Amino acid sequence: MSKQDSKFFNVFSLVLGILIVITLVLFAFARSVGKNTQSAHLLTEPKYVAAVEQNITAAKVAVAGQDNSALAIQPLAGVAAAVASALPTDGAGVYETVCSACHLNGIGGAPHSGNKADWAPRIAQGTATLYKHAIEGYKGKNGYMPPKGGRADLTDDLVKAAVDHMVAKVQ
């Protein structure tokens, strides 16, 4: 390395170091100014306060085996009507919109809809057991049934009606 290259490298490193120090000093100055002025202003900003209030409202948790229909997901205003009309009102509707996703093709070990061999041992356990597994969920040796088929907004009565609908398909 020549003496001229070495001198250029030293000067370049010095200039780069000075620029980094200036940047850090400006950053620290901006932080100190912001600390004294921004925080006080931000805490009195109505939109910020409203957003914080909305974020810290009490959490609502769906509990298996209980009626969680009050916990329905609140849709955006533009799609509220479409979502409300999509909520099934009977067992066949629940089966078509929720249950068929797994039971139509036996996904995750679900008994196939209309297959008597798949349903016979389950029906033999009784409807109370079928209702309990559908509402609370069930983990068996062949797969997993999520509570209410993954739709916490369904009422227990709608889930029971869907179970009755699937049982009726194999009897």
NUPANU-317603 format. One record per residue (C-alpha): chain; x, y, z. Coordinates in Angstrom, 1 decimal. Layout:
PT, A, X, Y, Z
...
//
This chain:
PT, A, 0.0, 0.0, 0.0
PT, A, 1.5, 3.3, -1.0
PT, A, 1.9, 6.3, 1.3
PT, A, -0.7, 8.3, -0.7
PT, A, -3.3, 5.5, -0.3
PT, A, -2.6, 5.2, 3.4
PT, A, -3.0, 9.0, 3.8
PT, A, -6.4, 8.9, 1.9
PT, A, -7.6, 6.0, 4.0
PT, A, -6.7, 7.8, 7.2
PT, A, -8.4, 11.1, 6.1
PT, A, -11.5, 9.2, 4.8
PT, A, -11.8, 7.3, 8.1
PT, A, -11.4, 10.6, 10.1
PT, A, -14.2, 12.3, 8.0
PT, A, -16.4, 9.2, 8.3
PT, A, -15.9, 9.1, 12.1
PT, A, -16.7, 12.8, 12.4
PT, A, -19.9, 12.4, 10.4
PT, A, -21.0, 9.5, 12.6
PT, A, -20.3, 11.5, 15.8
PT, A, -22.3, 14.4, 14.4
PT, A, -25.2, 12.1, 13.6
PT, A, -25.2, 10.6, 17.1
PT, A, -25.1, 14.1, 18.6
PT, A, -28.0, 15.2, 16.5
PT, A, -30.0, 12.1, 17.3
PT, A, -29.4, 12.6, 21.1
PT, A, -30.4, 16.3, 20.8
PT, A, -33.6, 15.4, 18.9
PT, A, -34.4, 12.7, 21.6
PT, A, -34.0, 15.2, 24.4
PT, A, -36.1, 17.9, 22.7
PT, A, -38.8, 15.3, 21.9
PT, A, -38.8, 13.9, 25.4
PT, A, -39.6, 17.3, 26.8
PT, A, -42.2, 18.4, 24.3
PT, A, -43.7, 15.4, 22.5
PT, A, -44.8, 13.2, 25.4
PT, A, -46.8, 16.0, 27.0
PT, A, -48.5, 16.8, 23.7
PT, A, -49.1, 13.2, 22.8
PT, A, -50.9, 12.4, 26.1
PT, A, -53.4, 15.2, 25.6
PT, A, -54.1, 14.3, 21.9
PT, A, -57.8, 13.1, 21.8
PT, A, -57.2, 10.6, 19.0
PT, A, -54.3, 9.0, 20.8
PT, A, -56.2, 8.8, 24.1
PT, A, -59.2, 7.2, 22.3
PT, A, -57.0, 4.7, 20.6
PT, A, -55.3, 3.7, 23.9
PT, A, -58.7, 3.4, 25.6
PT, A, -59.9, 1.1, 22.9
PT, A, -56.9, -1.1, 23.2
PT, A, -57.1, -1.5, 26.9
PT, A, -60.8, -2.4, 27.2
PT, A, -61.4, -5.7, 28.9
PT, A, -60.7, -8.7, 26.8
PT, A, -63.5, -11.1, 25.9
PT, A, -62.6, -14.8, 25.9
PT, A, -64.6, -17.6, 24.4
PT, A, -65.0, -20.5, 26.9
PT, A, -65.7, -24.1, 25.6
PT, A, -69.1, -25.4, 26.7
PT, A, -70.6, -22.0, 27.3
PT, A, -72.8, -19.8, 25.0
PT, A, -70.3, -17.5, 23.3
PT, A, -72.7, -16.0, 20.9
PT, A, -72.2, -12.5, 22.5
PT, A, -68.5, -12.7, 21.4
PT, A, -69.3, -12.6, 17.7
PT, A, -66.6, -10.9, 15.8
PT, A, -67.5, -7.3, 15.1
PT, A, -67.1, -6.8, 11.3
PT, A, -66.2, -3.6, 9.5
PT, A, -69.2, -1.4, 8.9
PT, A, -69.2, -2.0, 5.1
PT, A, -69.5, -5.8, 5.4
PT, A, -71.7, -6.0, 8.6
PT, A, -74.9, -7.0, 6.7
PT, A, -73.1, -9.6, 4.6
PT, A, -71.5, -11.2, 7.7
PT, A, -74.7, -11.1, 9.7
PT, A, -76.6, -12.8, 6.9
PT, A, -73.9, -15.5, 6.7
PT, A, -74.5, -16.7, 10.2
PT, A, -76.4, -20.0, 9.8
PT, A, -79.8, -20.3, 11.5
PT, A, -80.3, -24.1, 11.5
PT, A, -78.4, -27.4, 11.7
PT, A, -78.2, -27.9, 8.0
PT, A, -76.9, -24.3, 7.5
PT, A, -74.3, -24.9, 10.2
PT, A, -73.3, -28.1, 8.5
PT, A, -72.9, -26.5, 5.1
PT, A, -71.0, -23.4, 6.4
PT, A, -68.9, -24.9, 9.2
PT, A, -68.9, -28.7, 9.6
PT, A, -68.6, -29.7, 5.9
PT, A, -65.2, -28.2, 5.7
PT, A, -63.8, -31.2, 7.6
PT, A, -66.6, -33.8, 7.6
PT, A, -67.2, -33.8, 3.9
PT, A, -63.7, -35.2, 3.1
PT, A, -62.6, -36.5, 6.5
PT, A, -60.0, -33.9, 7.1
PT, A, -58.1, -34.2, 10.4
PT, A, -59.7, -37.6, 11.2
PT, A, -63.3, -36.3, 11.0
PT, A, -65.9, -38.9, 10.3
PT, A, -67.1, -38.6, 6.7
PT, A, -70.6, -37.2, 6.3
PT, A, -73.0, -40.0, 5.4
PT, A, -70.5, -42.8, 6.1
PT, A, -72.2, -45.2, 8.5
PT, A, -69.0, -47.1, 9.3
PT, A, -67.3, -43.9, 10.5
PT, A, -70.3, -42.7, 12.5
PT, A, -71.5, -46.0, 14.1
PT, A, -69.0, -46.1, 17.1
PT, A, -69.6, -42.4, 17.7
PT, A, -73.4, -42.7, 17.7
PT, A, -73.1, -45.7, 20.0
PT, A, -71.6, -43.4, 22.6
PT, A, -74.9, -41.4, 22.7
PT, A, -76.0, -38.0, 21.6
PT, A, -74.9, -36.3, 24.9
PT, A, -71.3, -37.3, 24.1
PT, A, -71.6, -36.2, 20.5
PT, A, -72.9, -32.8, 21.7
PT, A, -70.2, -32.5, 24.3
PT, A, -67.4, -33.2, 21.8
PT, A, -68.9, -30.9, 19.2
PT, A, -69.3, -28.0, 21.7
PT, A, -66.2, -28.4, 23.8
PT, A, -63.9, -30.0, 21.3
PT, A, -62.3, -33.4, 21.3
PT, A, -58.9, -34.8, 20.7
PT, A, -58.9, -38.5, 19.7
PT, A, -56.5, -41.0, 18.4
PT, A, -57.4, -40.1, 14.8
PT, A, -57.5, -36.3, 14.9
PT, A, -58.8, -33.2, 16.6
PT, A, -62.3, -31.6, 16.7
PT, A, -62.0, -27.9, 17.6
PT, A, -64.7, -26.5, 19.9
PT, A, -67.8, -25.6, 17.9
PT, A, -65.9, -26.5, 14.7
PT, A, -63.8, -23.4, 15.2
PT, A, -66.8, -21.0, 15.2
PT, A, -67.0, -19.6, 18.8
PT, A, -69.9, -17.4, 17.7
PT, A, -72.2, -20.3, 17.2
PT, A, -74.7, -21.0, 20.0
PT, A, -74.8, -24.4, 21.6
PT, A, -78.2, -25.1, 20.2
PT, A, -77.0, -24.5, 16.7
PT, A, -74.1, -26.9, 17.2
PT, A, -76.5, -29.5, 18.6
PT, A, -78.7, -29.0, 15.5
PT, A, -75.7, -29.6, 13.2
PT, A, -74.8, -32.8, 15.1
PT, A, -78.4, -34.0, 14.7
PT, A, -78.3, -33.2, 11.0
PT, A, -75.1, -35.2, 10.5
PT, A, -76.4, -38.1, 12.5
PT, A, -79.7, -38.1, 10.5
PT, A, -77.6, -38.4, 7.3
PT, A, -76.3, -41.8, 8.4
PT, A, -79.5, -43.3, 9.9
//
